Amino acid sequence: MKALEDKILKEGEVYPGNVLKVGSFLNHCIDVPFMCECGKEFFRLFDGCGVNKILTVEASGIAVAVLTAQYFGCPAVFAKKAKTSNIADDVYSAPVKSYTHNCINQVMIEKKYLNPGDKVLVIDDFLAHGEALTGLFKLIEDAGAEVVGAGIVIEKAFQDGGKDLRKRGFRIESLARISGMDAETGSISFIN
């Protein structure tokens, strides 16, 4: 998605350790009209696949998942990273390593929100190592639902997550695929 690549080049900041900060439009301050365009593109890519649920993990994926769900006319569900007093005990759960926070979260979804026969599209802001998607795919499979695929706003294609998941047979559609970044120069290159 050329408009997304242009926005990343204009507003993105590259930090040491292959960190791309896009807080001005994606995961701190949400550019709602722009994220709606991303949601519309995910709908175009996965239209006709029978999607009846959108799934993401809190927190940064929620906005784009909700804005995508509006085009599919279905609910957006998000896996929580911590058990709170308002979550039932009957949950699907999976461990997910967060490289950003350097910890492992036990993500969970109440079983009533993910059902056998659901056709689930996972939407997330970033794909790097593939840990979040692997955990979400496990939740879907544990529920007896079907993984339709994953829509990713920004994929760090120079890391192995997307490649490994595609080798395992999952459909991954990324709106921008970064081939490299340099914190010293701030340069970002894309796979076209």
Order of alpha helices (4+ residues) and beta strands (2+ residues): alpha-beta-beta-alpha-beta-alpha-beta-beta-beta-beta-alpha-beta-alpha-beta-beta
